[in-house]
Every structure is written in structure tokens, then in C-alpha cells.
Amino acid sequence: MSVAGTYEVNVKSPMGDQGGTFTVVVDGDSFSGSLNGGMGSMDVSGGTVSGNTLSWKMDMKVPMPMTLECTATVDGDVLTGDVKAGVFGSMPLTGKRVG
């Protein structure tokens, strides 16, 4: 099954749970997309696909500018991974495919 799709995701951050909609548009071994949530929209940069594993970065603007480094594995319709947020460390990422 392809990792492409739309996922409802949640990140357990120091500021509480952060939900959003994560889109994944695959092109060979790379992907583009975005995460739209309560703190605005962030575009995927440097997205790579290796089997069912995604790796990418996003530039967060709110509440402070920071580059997030993300990895996730897709198993069926379930996405699990983590988001590394600089000095804040790693935060769990979970999601379910909705489209």
C-alpha cells in the first residue's frame, strides 16, 4: 500500500496535544505535502520515502521559529513516528489515514 494520502495526526508537544491534517504526495522516492493545524500551516521540505518510512523537515513559525525534523512509518492506515524539535527533544507523532 502506498504511503500517499491525507492523515489526521497528533503530536504530543510540551504545549499539549497538537492536532492537524498531514498530506503526503509521493513522487518516486520523494514526497511533498503540508501539515495544517491549530498553529498554522507548514510545508514539507526534503521529504523522502524508503519503503513505508517517511522522513522530512518543516519550518515552524509559531510559537517560535524552529526547524522540525520528522520521521514516520505507515502501517496500513496508521502513521507513527516522532518530531524532533531542537532543545525540546523528540515528541511522539501518531495519525490515521482519512483520505
N, C-alpha and C positions, 0 to 999 in steps of 0.2 A: 504494500500500500504506500502511496506517495505521502510525503510529509507536508505537501502543499495544502493550504486551506486556511480557514478562519478559526481561531481558538479564543474562548473566553478564559482568561488567565488571572492568576492571583500571585502577587509577590508578598511574602511576609517581611515587611521592612521595619526598621526601628520606629517608624511613624505609624505603624499599624498596617493592616492588610491593604494592599493597593491593587485594585481590580482593573481590568481593561480588556480590549479586544486586540488580539495579535494576528496580523495577516502575514502569510508566508506564500510568496510567489516564486516557484522554483524555475531555474533556467540551468539545466545540466547539474553541475556540482556547485552552483552558487544560488543564492536566493536574495530577493529584495522583499520589502514589506514595511510594516509600521506597527507601533503599539499606541493605541488611543485609549486614554484613561482619564481619571479624575484630575491628573496633573498635566493634562495636555497631550500632545502627540509627539512621538519620537520616531524618526525613520531609522530603519536598519542600515548599517554600513558594514561592508566586509563580510556579508553573510555567506557561509559555506555549508554544504551538505555532504556528509560522509555516511552513506547508508541511511540509517534513521536518526542520525545525530546532527543537530544544527549548532553552529557557532556564529556569533555576531556581536557587534558593538552598537550602542545607541548613545547619543549625546543628550543627557538630561539638562534641562534649563531651570526647572522649578523642583524643589525649593532652593537648590544651588546648582551651579554649572558643574557637571561631572560626566565623565565617560563611563558608561556601564559596560562590562564585559560579560556576555551571556553564553550559556551552553544549555541545550535541552535535548532530550531523547523522546521520540514519538513512538508509542507502542499502541497500535490501533488508533483509537481516537483520543488517547491520553498523552499529555505532554508533561514531562517532569524535568527539572534542571535547577540551575542556580544562576543568580545575578551577582557579580562581584562589583561592589560599589566603593572602590578606593579604601579609605580608612575605616569605612563602616563594615567592611568584610563581605562575606558571602551570605546571600539571602535565598531561601528556597523559592522556586518558581513551579507552579502547577497549573494545569489547564486541561480543557476538554474541547475537542473539535466540535464546532457548531455549524460548519459550512465548508 
